[in-house]
């Protein structure tokens, strides 16, 4: 894992000092950690964080003299042996770093490499002969890649500060993107908070030469239809792929740690890893970290203890102090990111701090289980079209929506027929943000919403590619979930600043392709979510965890942080309010509702308005002051 960046100038004369400034702007590093290559037309830079044995001592940017191509690679290849075998006689040696294997595969397959490559990655290849830059991101996009057009060409980087401080890109803010964020409905795949900085979406490719810059989606399917598999075949296939993902993400230059929250997903990562160690398929048992909150509704101690007893371990407890707004301000100023959410600070941030203090660099998470395995009902129209009425009735009637047979039957038929005959119903399934709010929410100033074209931004949000089944089109949204980068790019930057790589076995490309084709009835059955995971984890998970259907409410740290901030900076003083973007009275009413619920111990039904309404406002306020310089 690395921070990468580059400046391409078709006229020649790339400034090496700017490359040094890009390296210096990478979170947690200084320019001394960076290495670069500059041929005049292209300057590439990389700041290293070695987390695999093959990455220790690797040279990047990596240049192949024979082809005159240079690669900057950020990430990890999880199918190294398979990829090397596909290259053939010209493959790099078995112990070669990932960047060498990727460049060799690029020269063998070109863009066809991307469908073969498994792992988290963002990379850039510069061809000195054709003077063409090609950049690509992995399907889920856990390794960011940003770019900006310049007077003489293009600049790219994994971090916004690398572009703004290093390449000199303007700090001009993008009010349209900010409007999406403040509305708690973020849909843009390409725009960022910075007007002149664009994002290459996950599963996309960028090609730039002297003529133009163009981007396109490379991940378009087709995806195999696996709905015909039996229940046992589903479980067997999933188990094989999950084990494969766990083994792949355990490749590390040092000890591997797993985040154990007590939830179904993180507990599955920990328990199944222990099964693999006992079977001799993994070399070492991952150490575990757990955030505990005694007395709070978000505490999951009882489920953590069940996993500890099952695996014969004791999970290291990490705790987070009260949210530190001074630290958050310095973070935004240094990195130009939004501040981290307090619920993240109480879990992943605290875990990264512990790993940094103990000189460890790999953390496995349960991220992705909710995305891929929860299931939905978009497969009902597929069943109807395929004439599979018995399966449709079985799954629909057992879902539990309705108090009687007739009500459940009406719901089942409506869910199956509606998206086929009604474009509005189909949009509700495939583009749910259109029905979320067709007018701006009441905390957004109407005139500002109109000026930035907020409703049009939602309507014009990218559509999924045309796929064989409606269920696949709905599930594809996980690949292109725009709000993910708003919630995680700063987390990834923070982890890197502590020398930590976050790894997510549930997002393994092979596993997600299986989830794209799996039977909807195996993902959710009898109203039970993650049915497939629960079946696959029989005998591995403690039953109290395997049958768990609730989740911890992690909103308490957010409410506490908001209350602290508003005592220090009242709503009327917040920049989004002063700028006329947010209605102060409505925001105050929402904040009061949240504070009242927190005062009751955060028990009972939570407030109707999500905490993100107020959190996004105070976070943008801090970002405007300390990152954008609009105090």
C-alpha positions in Angstrom: 0.0 0.0 0.0 1.3 3.4 -0.9 0.4 7.0 -1.7 1.0 7.7 -5.4 0.8 10.7 -7.6 2.0 12.3 -10.8 2.2 15.3 -13.1 2.0 14.9 -16.8 2.9 17.9 -19.1 2.6 17.2 -22.8 4.9 20.2 -23.4 7.7 18.8 -21.2 9.3 20.4 -18.2 7.7 18.7 -15.2 9.0 20.3 -12.1 10.8 17.8 -9.8 10.2 20.2 -6.8 6.4 19.7 -7.3 6.9 15.9 -7.1 8.7 16.4 -3.8 5.8 18.6 -2.6 3.3 15.9 -3.6 5.2 13.3 -1.5 5.4 15.7 1.5 1.6 16.2 1.4 0.8 12.5 1.8 -0.8 12.0 5.3 1.7 11.0 7.9 4.8 11.1 5.7 7.4 13.5 4.7 9.1 14.0 1.3 12.1 11.9 2.5 9.8 8.8 2.3 9.0 9.4 -1.3 10.7 8.3 -4.5 10.0 9.6 -7.9 10.8 9.3 -11.6 10.8 12.2 -14.0 11.3 12.0 -17.8 10.3 15.6 -18.4 6.9 14.8 -19.8 5.8 12.6 -16.9 6.8 12.8 -13.2 5.6 10.0 -11.0 5.9 9.8 -7.2 5.2 7.2 -4.6 5.3 7.2 -0.8 5.7 3.7 0.5 3.9 1.8 3.2 5.1 -1.8 2.9 2.6 -4.3 4.4 3.4 -7.5 2.4 6.7 -9.4 2.3 7.1 -8.6 -1.4 6.6 -4.9 -0.8 9.5 -4.6 1.6 12.3 -3.0 -0.3 10.4 -2.7 -3.6 11.3 0.0 -6.0 8.6 2.4 -7.2 7.9 4.0 -9.6 8.8 0.8 -11.4 10.2 1.3 -14.9 10.5 -1.4 -17.6 13.2 -0.2 -20.0 12.2 -2.6 -22.8 8.7 -1.3 -23.0 9.4 2.2 -21.8 6.5 1.9 -19.4 6.5 3.1 -15.8 4.0 2.1 -13.1 2.9 3.6 -9.8 0.9 1.0 -7.9 -1.0 1.6 -4.7 -2.6 -1.5 -3.1 -2.4 -5.2 -3.0 -2.8 -8.1 -5.5 -4.6 -11.1 -3.9 -4.3 -13.5 -6.8 -0.5 -13.3 -7.5 0.1 -16.9 -8.4 -2.9 -17.1 -10.8 -2.0 -13.8 -12.4 1.7 -14.9 -12.9 0.5 -18.2 -14.4 -1.7 -16.4 -16.9 1.2 -14.2 -18.1 3.2 -17.2 -19.1 7.0 -17.4 -19.8 7.5 -13.7 -19.3 6.1 -13.6 -15.8 8.1 -12.0 -13.0 9.6 -14.3 -10.3 7.4 -15.7 -7.5 8.8 -13.2 -5.0 8.4 -10.1 -7.2 6.6 -7.1 -5.8 3.0 -6.6 -6.9 3.8 -3.6 -9.1 6.1 -5.8 -11.3 3.4 -8.4 -11.7 0.8 -5.9 -12.6 3.0 -4.1 -15.2 3.9 -7.4 -16.8 0.2 -8.4 -16.9 -0.7 -5.0 -18.4 1.8 -5.5 -21.1 0.4 -9.0 -21.8 -3.3 -8.2 -21.6 -3.8 -4.4 -21.7 -7.1 -3.4 -20.3 -8.1 -7.0 -20.2 -5.9 -7.3 -17.1 -8.6 -5.5 -15.0 -11.0 -8.4 -15.1 -8.3 -10.8 -14.0 -6.9 -8.7 -11.1 -8.1 -9.4 -7.6 -7.3 -7.0 -4.7 -7.5 -3.4 -3.6 -5.7 -1.2 -6.0 -5.3 2.1 -7.8 -2.5 2.4 -10.3 -1.1 4.6 -13.1 0.9 3.4 -16.1 2.9 5.9 -18.2 3.9 4.9 -21.7 6.8 7.1 -22.7 6.7 6.0 -26.4 3.0 6.9 -26.9 3.0 9.6 -24.2 -0.2 8.1 -22.8 -1.2 7.9 -19.2 -3.6 5.1 -18.0 -5.1 5.0 -14.5 -7.4 2.4 -13.1 -9.2 1.6 -9.8 -10.4 -1.7 -8.3 -14.1 -2.5 -8.3 -14.9 -1.4 -4.7 -12.4 1.4 -4.7 -10.8 1.2 -1.3 -7.7 2.8 -2.8 -8.7 6.3 -3.9 -7.6 8.1 -7.1 -8.1 11.8 -7.8 -7.2 13.8 -10.8 -7.2 17.4 -12.1 -6.7 18.9 -15.5 -3.8 21.3 -15.7 -2.7 23.9 -18.2 -0.2 21.5 -19.7 -1.8 18.2 -19.0 -3.1 16.3 -16.0 -2.2 15.6 -12.4 -3.3 12.6 -10.3 -2.9 11.5 -6.7 -4.4 9.3 -4.0 -4.8 12.3 -1.6 -6.4 15.7 -2.2 -3.5 17.5 -0.4 -1.0 16.0 -2.9 -2.9 17.7 -5.7 -3.5 21.0 -4.0 -0.2 21.5 -2.2 1.9 19.5 -4.6 0.5 20.2 -8.1 -0.9 23.6 -7.2 -4.5 22.8 -8.0 -6.9 25.6 -6.9 -8.7 25.4 -3.5 -12.0 26.5 -5.0 -14.8 24.6 -3.3 -17.7 22.8 -5.2 -21.0 23.9 -3.6 -23.0 21.3 -5.5 -21.0 18.5 -4.0 -21.2 20.1 -0.6 -25.0 20.4 -1.1 -25.3 16.7 -1.6 -23.3 16.0 1.5 -25.3 18.5 3.7 -28.5 16.9 2.4 -27.4 13.5 3.6 -27.9 12.1 0.0 -24.6 11.9 -1.8 -24.8 10.4 -5.3 -22.0 12.0 -7.4 -19.4 9.5 -8.4 -16.9 12.0 -9.9 -17.2 15.3 -8.1 -15.3 16.2 -4.9 -15.5 19.0 -2.4 -12.9 20.7 -4.5 -14.3 22.2 -7.8 -11.2 21.4 -9.9 -10.4 18.0 -8.4 -12.3 15.0 -9.8 -12.5 11.4 -8.6 -12.0 8.4 -10.8 -14.9 6.2 -9.7 -14.4 2.6 -8.6 -14.3 0.1 -11.5 -13.3 2.9 -13.9 -10.4 3.6 -16.2 -8.8 7.0 -17.2 -6.8 7.4 -20.3 -5.0 10.7 -21.1 -2.9 11.9 -23.9 -2.1 15.2 -25.6 -5.5 15.2 -27.2 -7.9 14.6 -24.3 -8.8 13.0 -21.0 -11.5 10.4 -21.0 -12.9 8.0 -18.4 -15.1 5.0 -18.7 -16.4 2.1 -16.6 -14.4 -1.1 -17.1 -16.5 -3.2 -14.7 -19.7 -3.9 -16.7 -20.3 -7.6 -16.4 -21.7 -9.9 -17.4 -22.1 -11.7 -14.1 -22.9 -15.3 -13.9 -26.4 -16.3 -12.9 -26.1 -18.7 -10.0 -29.7 -18.7 -8.9 -30.1 -22.3 -10.1 -27.7 -23.6 -7.5 -29.1 -25.7 -4.6 -28.9 -24.4 -1.1 -26.0 -26.7 -0.3 -24.1 -25.6 -3.4 -24.5 -22.0 -2.5 -23.1 -22.6 0.9 -20.2 -24.7 -0.4 -19.3 -22.1 -3.1 -19.5 -19.2 -0.6 -17.4 -21.0 2.0 -14.7 -21.8 -0.5 -14.6 -18.1 -1.7 -14.7 -16.7 1.8 -11.8 -19.0 2.9 -9.9 -17.9 -0.2 -10.4 -14.2 0.7 -9.3 -14.7 4.3 -6.1 -16.5 3.2 -5.4 -13.8 0.6 -5.9 -10.9 2.9 -3.7 -12.5 5.5 -0.6 -12.1 3.4 1.5 -9.7 5.5 5.1 -8.7 6.3 4.1 -8.8 10.0 1.4 -9.9 12.4 -2.2 -9.7 11.2 -4.9 -8.2 13.5 -8.7 -8.5 13.1 -11.2 -6.0 14.3 -13.8 -7.9 16.4 -16.9 -5.9 17.1 -19.2 -8.8 18.1 -21.3 -8.4 15.0 -22.0 -11.2 12.6 -19.5 -10.1 9.9 -16.4 -9.3 12.0 -17.1 -12.4 14.1 -17.2 -14.5 11.0 -13.8 -13.2 9.9 -12.3 -14.0 13.3 -13.9 -17.4 13.8 -13.3 -18.7 10.3 -9.7 -17.5 10.4 -9.3 -19.7 13.5 -10.8 -22.6 11.6 -8.3 -22.1 8.8 -5.4 -22.1 11.3 -6.6 -25.3 12.8 -6.8 -26.8 9.3 -3.3 -25.8 8.5 -4.4 -23.3 5.8 -3.4 -20.2 7.6 0.0 -19.9 9.3 -1.0 -17.8 12.4 -4.1 -16.8 14.3 -4.9 -13.1 13.9 -4.8 -11.0 17.0 -8.1 -9.3 17.7 -9.0 -5.8 18.8 -12.4 -4.8 20.2 -13.9 -1.5 21.2 -16.0 -1.8 24.3 -18.5 0.7 25.7 -19.6 -0.5 29.1 -23.0 0.9 30.1 -23.7 2.3 26.6 -26.3 0.9 24.2 -23.5 0.4 21.6 -21.6 -2.0 23.8 -21.3 -5.5 22.3 -19.4 -7.1 25.1 -21.6 -10.2 25.4 -21.1 -11.2 21.8 -17.4 -10.4 21.9 -17.1 -12.7 24.9 -18.9 -15.5 23.1 -16.4 -15.3 20.2 -13.5 -15.2 22.7 -14.8 -18.4 24.4 -15.4 -20.1 21.0 -11.8 -19.4 19.8 -10.0 -19.5 23.1 -8.7 -16.0 22.8 -8.8 -12.7 24.7 -9.4 -9.7 22.5 -7.4 -6.6 23.2 -9.7 -3.8 24.3 -9.2 -0.4 22.6 -11.0 2.7 23.9 -11.4 6.1 22.5 -11.5 9.3 24.6 -14.1 12.0 24.1 -14.0 13.3 20.5 -11.1 15.7 20.1 -12.2 18.7 18.0 -8.8 20.3 18.2 -7.2 17.1 16.8 -9.9 17.0 14.1 -9.2 20.5 13.0 -5.5 19.8 12.7 -6.3 16.7 10.7 -8.4 18.6 8.2 -5.8 21.3 7.9 -3.0 18.8 7.2 -4.8 16.4 4.9 -7.7 18.6 3.4 -10.1 15.8 4.3 -13.3 16.1 6.2 -12.9 15.2 9.9 -13.5 11.5 10.8 -16.9 10.6 12.2 -16.9 10.1 16.0 -18.3 6.5 15.6 -15.3 5.8 13.4 -13.0 7.5 15.9 -14.3 5.2 18.6 -13.6 2.0 16.7 -11.2 2.0 13.7 -9.3 5.2 14.6 -8.7 3.8 18.1 -7.6 0.5 16.6 -5.2 2.2 14.2 -3.7 4.2 17.1 -3.1 0.9 19.0 -1.6 -0.8 16.0 0.7 2.1 15.4 1.9 2.1 19.0 2.6 -1.6 18.8 4.3 -1.5 15.3 1.7 -3.5 13.5 0.3 -2.6 10.1 -2.6 -4.9 8.9 -6.2 -4.8 10.2 -8.9 -7.1 8.9 -12.5 -5.9 9.2 -16.0 -7.2 8.6 -16.8 -4.3 6.2 -18.8 -5.5 3.2 -21.0 -8.1 4.9 -23.9 -5.7 5.1 -23.3 -4.6 1.5 -23.2 -7.9 -0.2 -25.1 -10.4 2.0 -28.1 -8.6 3.5 -30.2 -9.2 0.4 -33.3 -7.5 -1.0 -36.3 -8.2 -3.1 -35.3 -7.0 -6.5 -35.0 -10.6 -7.6 -38.8 -11.0 -7.3 -39.4 -9.6 -10.9 -36.6 -11.9 -12.1 -38.5 -14.9 -10.7 -41.7 -13.8 -12.3 -40.1 -13.3 -15.7 -38.5 -16.7 -15.5 -41.8 -18.3 -14.6 -40.6 -19.5 -11.3 -43.9 -18.8 -9.5 -43.5 -21.5 -6.7 -40.2 -20.0 -5.7 -41.6 -16.5 -5.9 -44.6 -17.4 -3.7 -42.4 -19.3 -1.2 -40.0 -16.4 -0.7 -42.6 -13.7 -0.8 -45.1 -15.3 1.6 -42.3 -16.2 4.1 -40.8 -12.7 4.1 -43.3 -11.7 6.8 -44.5 -8.4 5.3 -48.2 -8.3 6.3 -50.4 -9.8 9.0 -52.3 -12.3 6.9 -52.0 -14.5 3.9 -53.9 -12.1 1.6 -51.8 -9.1 2.6 -48.5 -11.0 2.1 -49.7 -12.3 -1.3 -50.6 -8.7 -2.4 -47.2 -7.5 -1.3 -45.4 -10.3 -3.1 -47.2 -9.8 -6.4 -46.8 -6.0 -6.2 -43.1 -6.4 -5.5 -42.7 -8.7 -8.5 -45.0 -7.0 -11.1 -44.5 -3.3 -10.1 -40.9 -2.8 -11.2 -41.7 -4.6 -14.6 -44.7 -2.4 -15.6 -43.9 0.9 -13.8 -40.8 2.9 -14.6 -41.3 4.7 -11.3 -41.3 1.5 -9.3 -38.3 0.3 -11.3 -36.5 3.5 -10.4 -37.4 3.0 -6.7 -35.6 -0.3 -6.9 -32.6 0.7 -8.9 -32.2 4.4 -8.1 -33.8 4.8 -4.6 -32.4 8.3 -4.1 -35.0 9.6 -6.5 -37.8 8.6 -4.1 -35.8 9.7 -1.1 -36.6 13.3 -1.7 -37.8 14.9 -4.9 -37.6 18.3 -3.2 -34.7 19.6 -1.1 -34.9 18.5 2.6 -36.3 21.2 4.9 -33.0 21.9 6.5 -31.5 23.0 3.2 -32.2 26.6 2.1 -34.5 26.4 -1.0 -32.9 29.2 -2.9 -29.4 27.6 -2.5 -30.7 24.2 -3.5 -32.1 25.7 -6.7 -28.9 27.7 -7.4 -26.6 24.6 -7.1 -29.1 22.4 -9.0 -29.5 19.9 -6.2 -32.5 18.1 -7.5 -31.0 17.8 -11.0 -27.8 16.3 -9.4 -29.9 13.5 -7.9 -31.8 12.9 -11.1 -28.7 12.8 -13.2 -26.8 10.4 -10.9 -25.1 7.6 -12.9 -27.2 4.5 -13.6 -26.0 0.9 -13.2 -25.0 -0.9 -16.4 -27.6 -2.9 -18.1 -27.3 -6.4 -16.7 -29.1 -9.7 -17.2 -31.3 -9.5 -14.1 -32.8 -6.7 -12.1 -31.3 -8.1 -8.9 -27.9 -7.8 -10.4 -28.5 -4.2 -11.4 -29.6 -3.4 -7.8 -26.6 -5.2 -6.3 -24.2 -3.5 -8.7 -24.9 -0.3 -6.7 -22.5 -1.7 -4.0 -19.7 -1.4 -6.5 -20.5 2.3 -7.2 -21.8 3.4 -3.8 -20.9 7.1 -4.0 -21.3 7.9 -0.4 -18.6 5.3 0.5 -15.8 7.6 -0.4 -17.3 10.4 1.6 -17.3 8.2 4.7 -14.1 6.3 4.1 -11.5 8.2 2.2 -10.5 10.1 5.3 -10.5 6.8 7.3 -8.1 5.3 4.8 -5.9 8.4 5.0 -5.9 8.3 8.7 -5.0 4.6 8.7 -2.1 5.2 6.3 -0.9 8.1 8.5 -0.5 5.5 11.3 1.2 2.9 9.0 -1.9 0.7 8.9 -3.6 -1.0 5.9 -7.3 -1.8 6.3 -8.3 -5.1 4.6 -11.9 -6.3 3.9 -12.3 -10.0 3.0 -16.0 -9.6 2.2 -15.1 -7.2 -0.6 -12.8 -9.8 -2.4 -13.6 -9.5 -6.1 -14.2 -13.2 -6.5 -16.6 -13.2 -3.5 -18.5 -10.2 -4.8 -18.9 -11.6 -8.2 -20.5 -14.7 -6.5 -22.8 -12.4 -4.6 -23.8 -10.6 -7.8 -25.1 -13.9 -9.1 -26.4 -15.7 -6.0 -30.0 -16.5 -5.4 -31.9 -13.8 -3.7 -33.6 -16.4 -1.6 -30.2 -17.5 -0.2 -29.3 -13.9 0.9 -32.6 -13.3 2.7 -35.1 -16.1 3.7 -38.0 -16.2 6.1 -37.3 -12.5 6.8 -33.8 -13.4 8.0 -31.0 -11.3 6.5 -27.6 -12.8 5.6 -29.2 -16.2 5.5 -26.3 -17.6 3.4 -23.6 -16.3 5.7 -25.4 -17.8 8.7 -25.7 -21.2 7.0 -22.1 -21.2 6.0 -20.9 -20.3 9.5 -22.8 -23.2 11.2 -20.3 -24.8 13.6 -17.8 -21.9 13.2 -19.7 -19.1 15.0 -21.1 -19.2 18.5 -24.9 -19.7 18.1 -25.6 -16.5 20.1 -23.8 -14.6 17.3 -24.9 -16.7 14.4 -28.5 -16.1 15.2 -28.1 -12.5 16.2 -30.5 -10.2 14.2 -29.8 -6.8 15.8 -26.9 -4.4 15.5 -25.2 -2.0 17.9 -26.3 1.6 17.7 -23.1 3.6 17.3 -24.8 7.0 17.3 -24.0 7.9 20.9 -20.4 9.0 20.2 -21.7 11.2 17.4 -24.3 12.9 19.5 -21.8 13.6 22.2 -19.3 15.1 19.8 -22.0 17.3 18.2 -23.1 18.6 21.6 -19.5 19.4 22.5 -19.0 21.3 19.2 -22.2 23.2 19.4 -21.4 24.4 22.9 -18.2 25.8 21.5 -19.6 27.1 18.2 -23.4 27.7 18.2 -25.5 26.8 15.2 -25.8 30.5 14.2 -22.0 30.7 13.9 -21.6 27.6 11.6 -20.3 28.6 8.2 -23.1 26.6 6.3 -25.6 28.6 8.3 -23.8 32.0 7.8 -23.5 31.3 4.1 -27.3 30.8 3.8 -27.0 27.1 2.9 -28.7 25.7 6.0 -31.9 26.7 7.9 -30.7 27.5 11.4 -34.0 27.0 13.1 -34.6 23.6 11.5 -31.1 22.4 12.3 -31.5 23.6 15.9 -34.7 21.6 16.2 -33.0 18.4 14.9 -30.1 18.9 17.2 -32.4 19.4 20.2 -34.2 16.2 19.3 -30.9 14.3 19.2 -29.8 15.8 22.5 -33.0 14.8 24.2 -32.7 11.2 23.1 -29.1 11.1 24.3 -30.1 12.6 27.6 -32.5 9.6 28.0 -29.5 7.2 27.7 -30.0 6.7 23.9 -32.7 4.1 24.5 -36.0 3.6 22.8 -36.8 4.6 19.3 -34.0 6.9 17.8 -34.9 10.4 16.4 -36.5 10.4 12.9 -33.9 12.7 11.5 -30.5 10.9 11.1 -27.5 12.3 13.1 -25.8 12.8 9.7 -27.9 16.0 9.2 -26.2 17.8 12.1 -22.9 16.0 11.9 -22.4 16.8 8.2 -23.0 20.5 8.9 -20.5 20.8 11.8 -18.0 18.7 9.8 -18.3 20.9 6.8 -18.0 24.0 9.0 -14.7 22.7 10.4 -13.5 21.7 6.9 -14.2 25.1 5.5 -12.3 26.8 8.3 -9.2 24.6 8.3 -8.9 22.8 4.9 -10.5 25.2 2.5 -9.4 28.3 4.3 -12.8 30.0 4.4 -12.8 31.0 8.1 
